[in-house]
């Protein structure tokens, strides 16, 4: 091959590109769509509080994984995808970091692919990746049987698995990982950060900050949410569709919640 090998910038999603958990950010639309009861909403809000206060260490992530597995068991896959598509811009737009959008733009301008690598499910991460103009997405996959989620995780893009995913992408696309970049907020992503030549800690939790300081990794602070439509004027077709229909369907989702609530007695 002539010339240097291609390179990429790998981004964690939650608290790195967006300011909160992508999974928990959609709990309100899922309630409006009839998938979550008020009791389940309280449980998910508590989980988000724990993540915000305690950080996403291994124990917290395992508790969140178990909670979400319990919540989604039996959900209709098509309904979930429909709700995400219809409310994507309304949910994601207010919580995207301006600094992350700027970095994505800079990496693309430098000729690098942008890859989102997230432990959240593909149903959420792929549309968000499309909205942000990512070239590739690695995300967890939920087990499906007869069009419904079983509550089991078929593939968990977490911790060491993220580093293996980078190796697989490098083999597929020819990336020189020594010349690639990676960004994350969590100590659970140290394997991914170690896999590249340019690791960056973004809004790091306490343990990741300690690791970054010990190893001399760059540390960045993101704290400026942006109205994404003002920063990404040429959004992909799927994103434009989400913008167009999002406002129109919110009322319909609210109406449907009274008919399809899982636990109407709560």
C-alpha positions, -999 to 999 in steps of 0.1 A, spaced: 0 0 0 13 34 -10 14 62 16 7 60 54 -19 36 68 -54 51 75 -61 63 110 -92 68 132 -105 86 162 -124 64 186 -150 80 209 -168 66 239 -204 80 238 -218 86 273 -202 116 291 -177 119 263 -198 130 233 -230 134 252 -235 147 287 -253 117 302 -261 80 297 -276 75 262 -297 46 275 -312 66 304 -317 97 282 -344 79 263 -364 67 294 -389 95 291 -397 88 254 -399 51 263 -424 59 290 -444 81 266 -444 53 241 -459 29 267 -428 8 274 -420 21 309 -442 24 340 -437 52 365 -421 27 389 -395 18 362 -389 55 355 -380 60 392 -356 31 391 -339 44 359 -337 79 374 -320 64 405 -295 45 383 -287 78 365 -282 95 399 -257 67 409 -238 71 377 -236 109 381 -224 107 417 -203 76 417 -189 74 382 -191 45 357 -169 20 374 -172 -17 369 -197 -22 397 -219 7 386 -219 -5 350 -228 -40 360 -257 -27 381 -269 -6 352 -266 -35 328 -287 -57 351 -313 -29 356 -317 -23 319 -319 -60 311 -348 -63 336 -365 -32 321 -363 -42 285 -373 -79 287 -404 -84 265 -402 -50 247 -412 -50 211 -380 -43 190 -399 -24 162 -415 -1 188 -382 8 204 -366 16 170 -396 37 161 -395 57 193 -358 63 190 -361 75 153 -390 98 162 -375 115 192 -338 112 184 -331 149 178 -353 161 207 -334 138 231 -298 141 218 -296 177 206 -296 193 241 -269 170 255 -242 169 229 -209 186 239 -198 213 215 -162 204 222 -169 168 210 -185 180 178 -155 203 172 -131 173 176 -152 151 153 -150 179 127 -112 183 132 -106 145 129 -126 143 97 -108 173 83 -75 155 90 -87 125 70 -94 102 100 -124 80 104 -146 87 134 -158 56 153 -182 56 182 -175 27 206 -202 24 233 -216 -2 258 -251 12 250 -273 -8 225 -271 -5 188 -307 8 187 -295 40 203 -259 42 192 -263 37 155 -289 66 151 -268 89 172 -237 79 152 -255 88 120 -267 121 134 -231 130 143 -216 118 110 -196 89 125 -181 65 99 -185 34 121 -202 23 153 -194 -4 178 -222 -10 203 -237 -37 225 -263 -60 209 -294 -71 227 -308 -106 221 -340 -108 202 -365 -136 199 -397 -133 178 -393 -95 175 -389 -90 213 -360 -85 236 -353 -114 259 -334 -92 284 -301 -109 276 -271 -92 260 -258 -110 229 -227 -88 227 -214 -64 253 -191 -37 240 -175 -30 274 -140 -28 290 -115 -52 273 -141 -60 246 -137 -24 233 -100 -29 228 -107 -62 209 -132 -42 188 -104 -17 179 -81 -46 169 -109 -60 147 -115 -26 131 -78 -21 125 -76 -55 108 -107 -47 86 -99 -11 77 -61 -11 80 -59 14 108 -25 21 123 -35 21 160 -3 37 170 -14 68 151 -50 67 162 -68 86 189 -92 75 216 -114 95 240 -133 84 271 -144 95 305 -143 62 323 -117 40 339 -135 10 324 -122 22 290 -85 21 299 -81 -10 276 -94 11 247 -72 40 255 -42 18 259 -48 4 224 -40 37 206 -10 60 204 -30 91 214 -53 84 244 -73 113 258 -93 114 291 -124 135 287 -142 146 319 -125 117 336 -138 99 366 -115 99 396 -98 66 387 -92 75 351 -78 109 361 -53 91 383 -43 67 355 -41 96 330 -18 116 353 4 86 360 8 79 323 10 114 310 -22 112 289 -40 143 278 -70 154 299 -98 175 284 -128 191 300 -161 193 280 -189 213 295 -206 232 266 -238 215 252 -246 227 217 -277 229 195 -265 202 171 -285 215 141 -265 247 142 -232 227 141 -240 200 117 -259 217 88 -256 187 65 -270 160 87 -276 126 72 -310 117 57 -320 97 87 -313 125 111 -332 150 89 -362 126 90 -360 125 128 -360 163 130 -389 165 106 -412 140 124 -400 144 160 -422 173 170 -452 159 151 -452 125 168 -446 135 204 -483 141 211 -491 108 195 -466 91 218 -481 107 248 -515 96 238 -503 60 232 -488 58 267 -523 56 282 -531 25 261 -498 6 262 -484 11 297 -468 -20 311 -479 -13 346 -509 9 344 -518 3 381 -486 20 393 
